[in-house]
Protein backbone atom coordinates (compact mmCIF):
# COMPACT_ATOMS: atom_id res chain seq x y z
CA UNK A 1 0.00 0.00 0.00
CA UNK A 2 1.38 3.40 -1.03
CA UNK A 3 1.64 6.08 1.67
CA UNK A 4 -0.95 8.79 1.13
CA UNK A 5 -0.54 12.55 1.34
CA UNK A 6 -3.57 14.76 1.82
CA UNK A 7 -4.29 17.13 -1.06
CA UNK A 8 -2.52 20.47 -0.76
CA UNK A 9 -4.93 23.39 -0.38
CA UNK A 10 -4.47 26.36 -2.67
CA UNK A 11 -3.67 26.74 -6.35
CA UNK A 12 -4.09 23.76 -8.65
CA UNK A 13 -0.44 23.96 -9.76
CA UNK A 14 1.49 20.96 -8.48
CA UNK A 15 4.03 21.91 -5.81
CA UNK A 16 7.54 21.08 -7.00
CA UNK A 17 9.80 19.10 -4.70
CA UNK A 18 13.51 18.96 -5.46
CA UNK A 19 15.03 15.55 -4.74
CA UNK A 20 18.82 15.26 -4.46
CA UNK A 21 19.93 11.63 -4.09
CA UNK A 22 22.76 9.77 -5.81
CA UNK A 23 21.19 6.34 -5.30
CA UNK A 24 19.02 6.16 -8.41
CA UNK A 25 16.76 3.44 -6.99
CA UNK A 26 16.00 5.48 -3.86
CA UNK A 27 15.56 8.59 -6.00
CA UNK A 28 13.05 6.87 -8.28
CA UNK A 29 11.12 5.33 -5.38
CA UNK A 30 10.88 8.63 -3.53
CA UNK A 31 9.78 10.46 -6.69
CA UNK A 32 7.09 7.86 -7.30
CA UNK A 33 5.71 8.28 -3.75
CA UNK A 34 5.60 12.07 -4.12
CA UNK A 35 4.07 12.00 -7.59
CA UNK A 36 1.41 9.55 -6.43
CA UNK A 37 0.45 12.21 -3.90
CA UNK A 38 0.04 14.92 -6.52
CA UNK A 39 3.46 16.54 -6.21
CA UNK A 40 5.95 17.15 -9.00
CA UNK A 41 9.37 15.63 -8.28
CA UNK A 42 12.46 17.22 -9.81
CA UNK A 43 15.16 14.55 -9.57
CA UNK A 44 18.88 15.30 -9.31
CA UNK A 45 21.87 13.09 -8.57
CA UNK A 46 24.47 15.88 -8.32
CA UNK A 47 24.69 19.01 -6.18
CA UNK A 48 25.49 21.13 -9.25
CA UNK A 49 22.31 19.98 -11.01
CA UNK A 50 20.22 20.60 -7.90
CA UNK A 51 21.63 24.13 -7.53
CA UNK A 52 20.68 24.86 -11.13
CA UNK A 53 17.15 23.49 -10.63
CA UNK A 54 16.72 25.67 -7.55
CA UNK A 55 17.55 28.74 -9.65
CA UNK A 56 15.36 27.74 -12.61
CA UNK A 57 12.21 26.49 -10.84
CA UNK A 58 9.86 27.50 -8.07
CA UNK A 59 10.71 24.83 -5.50
CA UNK A 60 8.26 24.35 -2.62
CA UNK A 61 10.55 21.95 -0.73
CA UNK A 62 13.99 20.37 -1.12
CA UNK A 63 14.87 16.85 0.05
CA UNK A 64 18.66 16.48 0.13
CA UNK A 65 21.00 13.56 0.67
CA UNK A 66 24.25 14.45 2.45
CA UNK A 67 26.97 12.48 0.64
CA UNK A 68 27.02 13.07 -3.12
CA UNK A 69 29.63 12.63 -5.87
CA UNK A 70 30.22 16.35 -6.31
CA UNK A 71 29.61 17.74 -2.83
CA UNK A 72 27.39 17.76 0.19
CA UNK A 73 23.68 18.28 0.61
CA UNK A 74 24.52 20.14 3.83
CA UNK A 75 26.60 22.62 1.80
CA UNK A 76 23.70 23.07 -0.63
CA UNK A 77 21.38 23.61 2.32
CA UNK A 78 23.72 26.42 3.48
CA UNK A 79 23.64 27.95 -0.01
CA UNK A 80 19.84 27.86 -0.03
CA UNK A 81 19.71 29.52 3.38
CA UNK A 82 22.21 32.23 2.34
CA UNK A 83 20.64 33.05 -1.05
CA UNK A 84 18.14 35.95 -1.01
CA UNK A 85 15.82 34.31 -3.57
CA UNK A 86 15.95 30.83 -2.01
CA UNK A 87 16.12 31.59 1.72
CA UNK A 88 13.06 30.20 3.42
CA UNK A 89 12.82 27.20 1.11
CA UNK A 90 12.15 24.32 3.50
CA UNK A 91 14.75 21.54 3.44
CA UNK A 92 14.62 17.95 4.65
CA UNK A 93 18.03 16.29 4.92
CA UNK A 94 18.36 12.51 4.54
CA UNK A 95 21.49 10.59 5.52
CA UNK A 96 22.78 7.29 6.79
CA UNK A 97 25.06 9.30 9.10
CA UNK A 98 23.93 9.11 12.68
CA UNK A 99 24.58 10.96 15.86
CA UNK A 100 23.82 14.41 17.18
CA UNK A 101 26.44 16.09 14.99
CA UNK A 102 24.59 15.50 11.72
CA UNK A 103 21.35 16.80 13.20
CA UNK A 104 23.17 19.87 14.54
CA UNK A 105 24.82 20.47 11.15
CA UNK A 106 21.45 20.13 9.40
CA UNK A 107 19.83 22.70 11.68
CA UNK A 108 22.83 25.06 11.48
CA UNK A 109 22.65 24.93 7.67
CA UNK A 110 18.98 25.91 7.71
CA UNK A 111 17.49 22.43 7.35
CA UNK A 112 14.02 22.03 8.80
CA UNK A 113 14.10 18.28 9.40
CA UNK A 114 16.59 15.41 9.41
CA UNK A 115 15.65 11.81 8.64
CA UNK A 116 18.04 8.92 9.09
CA UNK A 117 18.31 6.30 6.35
CA UNK A 118 16.70 3.93 6.02
CA UNK A 119 13.56 5.98 6.57
CA UNK A 120 9.89 5.09 6.50
CA UNK A 121 8.31 6.69 3.38
CA UNK A 122 5.12 7.34 5.36
CA UNK A 123 7.10 9.43 7.87
CA UNK A 124 8.74 11.41 5.07
CA UNK A 125 5.37 12.05 3.42
CA UNK A 126 3.94 13.21 6.75
CA UNK A 127 6.77 15.74 7.02
CA UNK A 128 6.25 16.85 3.41
CA UNK A 129 2.53 17.35 4.08
CA UNK A 130 3.22 19.38 7.25
CA UNK A 131 5.78 21.58 5.50
CA UNK A 132 3.55 22.27 2.49
CA UNK A 133 0.60 23.15 4.74
CA UNK A 134 2.80 25.71 6.53
CA UNK A 135 3.71 27.41 3.24
SELO-615426 format. One record per residue: x, y, z of N, C-alpha, C in turn; residue in one letter. Coordinates in steps of 0.2 Angstrom, whole numbers. Layout:
BEGIN
n.X, n.Y, n.Z, ca.X, ca.Y, ca.Z, c.X, c.Y, c.Z, residuo
X, Y, Z, X, Y, Z, X, Y, Z, a
...
***
This chain:
BEGIN
n.X, n.Y, n.Z, ca.X, ca.Y, ca.Z, c.X, c.Y, c.Z, residuo
4, -6, 0, 0, 0, 0, 4, 6, 0, x
3, 11, -5, 7, 17, -5, 5, 22, 1, x
10, 25, 3, 8, 30, 8, 4, 36, 5, x
0, 39, 9, -5, 44, 6, -3, 51, 9, x
-4, 56, 5, -3, 63, 7, -9, 66, 5, x
-12, 70, 10, -18, 74, 9, -17, 79, 4, x
-22, 81, 0, -21, 86, -5, -19, 92, -2, x
-15, 96, -6, -13, 102, -4, -18, 108, -6, x
-20, 112, -1, -25, 117, -2, -21, 123, -6, x
-25, 126, -10, -22, 132, -13, -23, 131, -21, x
-18, 134, -25, -18, 134, -32, -18, 127, -34, x
-20, 126, -40, -20, 119, -43, -14, 117, -46, x
-9, 121, -46, -2, 120, -49, 1, 115, -44, x
4, 110, -47, 7, 105, -42, 14, 108, -39, x
14, 107, -32, 20, 110, -29, 26, 105, -32, x
32, 109, -33, 38, 105, -35, 42, 104, -29, x
44, 98, -29, 49, 96, -24, 56, 93, -27, x
61, 97, -25, 68, 95, -27, 70, 89, -23, x
72, 84, -27, 75, 78, -24, 82, 77, -26, x
87, 77, -21, 94, 76, -22, 96, 70, -19, x
98, 65, -23, 100, 58, -20, 104, 55, -26, x
110, 52, -24, 114, 49, -29, 112, 41, -30, x
108, 39, -26, 106, 32, -26, 100, 32, -31, x
101, 30, -37, 95, 31, -42, 89, 27, -40, x
90, 21, -37, 84, 17, -35, 80, 21, -30, x
83, 24, -25, 80, 27, -19, 77, 34, -22, x
80, 37, -27, 78, 43, -30, 71, 42, -34, x
71, 36, -38, 65, 34, -41, 59, 32, -37, x
61, 29, -32, 56, 27, -27, 53, 33, -23, x
57, 37, -21, 54, 43, -18, 50, 47, -22, x
53, 48, -29, 49, 52, -33, 42, 49, -35, x
42, 43, -35, 35, 39, -37, 31, 40, -31, x
33, 40, -25, 29, 41, -19, 26, 49, -19, x
30, 53, -20, 28, 60, -21, 23, 62, -26, x
25, 59, -32, 20, 60, -38, 14, 57, -37, x
13, 51, -34, 7, 48, -32, 3, 52, -28, x
6, 57, -24, 2, 61, -20, 1, 68, -23, x
2, 68, -29, 0, 75, -33, 6, 80, -33, x
12, 78, -31, 17, 83, -31, 22, 81, -37, x
25, 87, -39, 30, 86, -45, 37, 85, -42, x
40, 79, -44, 47, 78, -41, 52, 80, -47, x
57, 84, -45, 62, 86, -49, 68, 82, -46, x
71, 77, -50, 76, 73, -48, 83, 75, -50, x
87, 75, -45, 94, 76, -47, 99, 71, -43, x
105, 70, -46, 109, 65, -43, 116, 69, -41, x
116, 75, -43, 122, 79, -42, 120, 86, -39, x
125, 89, -34, 123, 95, -31, 123, 101, -36, x
127, 100, -41, 127, 106, -46, 121, 106, -50, x
118, 100, -52, 112, 100, -55, 106, 103, -51, x
106, 101, -44, 101, 103, -40, 101, 111, -39, x
107, 113, -38, 108, 121, -38, 105, 124, -44, x
106, 121, -50, 103, 124, -56, 96, 124, -56, x
93, 118, -53, 86, 117, -53, 83, 122, -48, x
86, 124, -43, 84, 128, -38, 83, 135, -41, x
88, 137, -45, 88, 144, -48, 82, 144, -54, x
81, 139, -57, 77, 139, -63, 69, 137, -62, x
68, 135, -56, 61, 132, -54, 59, 135, -48, x
52, 136, -47, 49, 137, -40, 49, 131, -36, x
53, 130, -32, 54, 124, -27, 50, 125, -21, x
45, 121, -19, 41, 122, -13, 45, 119, -7, x
49, 114, -9, 53, 110, -4, 59, 106, -7, x
64, 106, -3, 70, 102, -6, 71, 96, -1, x
73, 90, -4, 74, 84, 0, 81, 82, -2, x
86, 83, 2, 93, 82, 1, 97, 77, 4, x
100, 73, 1, 105, 68, 3, 111, 72, 5, x
115, 69, 10, 121, 72, 12, 127, 71, 8, x
129, 64, 7, 135, 62, 3, 133, 61, -4, x
136, 66, -8, 135, 65, -16, 142, 66, -19, x
142, 64, -26, 148, 63, -29, 152, 70, -30, x
148, 75, -30, 151, 82, -32, 150, 87, -26, x
149, 84, -20, 148, 89, -14, 143, 86, -9, x
141, 91, -5, 137, 89, 1, 130, 92, 1, x
125, 88, 2, 118, 91, 3, 118, 97, 9, x
122, 96, 14, 123, 101, 19, 125, 107, 16, x
130, 107, 12, 133, 113, 9, 128, 116, 5, x
124, 113, 1, 118, 115, -3, 113, 118, 1, x
112, 115, 7, 107, 118, 12, 109, 125, 14, x
116, 126, 15, 119, 132, 17, 118, 137, 12, x
119, 135, 6, 118, 140, 0, 111, 142, -1, x
106, 138, 0, 99, 139, 0, 98, 144, 5, x
100, 143, 11, 99, 148, 17, 102, 154, 16, x
107, 155, 13, 111, 161, 12, 109, 165, 6, x
105, 162, 1, 103, 165, -5, 97, 169, -4, x
97, 176, -6, 91, 180, -5, 84, 177, -8, x
85, 174, -14, 79, 172, -18, 77, 165, -15, x
81, 161, -12, 80, 154, -10, 79, 153, -2, x
81, 158, 1, 81, 158, 9, 73, 157, 10, x
72, 153, 15, 65, 151, 17, 63, 145, 14, x
66, 142, 9, 64, 136, 6, 65, 130, 11, x
60, 127, 13, 61, 122, 18, 65, 116, 15, x
69, 113, 19, 74, 108, 17, 73, 102, 22, x
73, 96, 19, 73, 90, 23, 80, 86, 21, x
84, 85, 26, 90, 81, 25, 89, 74, 26, x
92, 70, 22, 92, 63, 23, 99, 60, 23, x
101, 56, 27, 107, 53, 28, 108, 47, 32, x
113, 42, 30, 114, 36, 34, 119, 38, 40, x
121, 44, 40, 125, 47, 45, 121, 47, 52, x
124, 45, 57, 120, 46, 63, 123, 50, 69, x
120, 51, 74, 123, 55, 79, 120, 62, 79, x
122, 65, 85, 119, 72, 86, 123, 77, 81, x
129, 76, 79, 132, 80, 75, 129, 82, 68, x
126, 77, 65, 123, 78, 59, 116, 81, 59, x
113, 80, 65, 107, 84, 66, 108, 91, 67, x
114, 93, 71, 116, 99, 73, 118, 103, 66, x
122, 99, 62, 124, 102, 56, 118, 104, 51, x
113, 99, 51, 107, 101, 47, 104, 107, 49, x
103, 108, 56, 99, 113, 58, 103, 120, 57, x
110, 119, 58, 114, 125, 57, 114, 128, 50, x
113, 123, 45, 113, 125, 38, 106, 127, 36, x
102, 127, 40, 95, 130, 39, 90, 124, 37, x
92, 118, 38, 87, 112, 37, 82, 112, 42, x
76, 110, 40, 70, 110, 44, 70, 104, 48, x
71, 98, 44, 70, 91, 47, 76, 87, 45, x
78, 82, 49, 83, 77, 47, 80, 70, 48, x
81, 66, 43, 78, 59, 43, 84, 54, 42, x
85, 49, 46, 90, 45, 45, 88, 39, 41, x
93, 37, 36, 92, 31, 32, 93, 25, 35, x
90, 20, 34, 84, 20, 30, 78, 23, 34, x
73, 26, 30, 68, 30, 33, 61, 27, 30, x
56, 28, 34, 49, 25, 33, 46, 31, 28, x
44, 29, 22, 42, 33, 17, 35, 37, 20, x
32, 34, 24, 26, 37, 27, 28, 43, 31, x
33, 42, 35, 35, 47, 39, 38, 53, 35, x
41, 52, 30, 44, 57, 25, 38, 61, 22, x
33, 57, 20, 27, 60, 17, 23, 64, 22, x
23, 62, 28, 20, 66, 34, 23, 73, 35, x
30, 73, 35, 34, 79, 35, 33, 83, 29, x
33, 80, 23, 31, 84, 17, 24, 88, 18, x
19, 84, 20, 13, 87, 20, 13, 93, 25, x
16, 92, 31, 16, 97, 36, 20, 103, 34, x
25, 102, 30, 29, 108, 27, 25, 112, 22, x
22, 108, 18, 18, 111, 12, 12, 115, 15, x
9, 112, 21, 3, 116, 24, 5, 122, 27, x
11, 122, 29, 14, 129, 33, 15, 134, 27, x
17, 132, 21, 19, 137, 16, 13, 141, 14, x
***
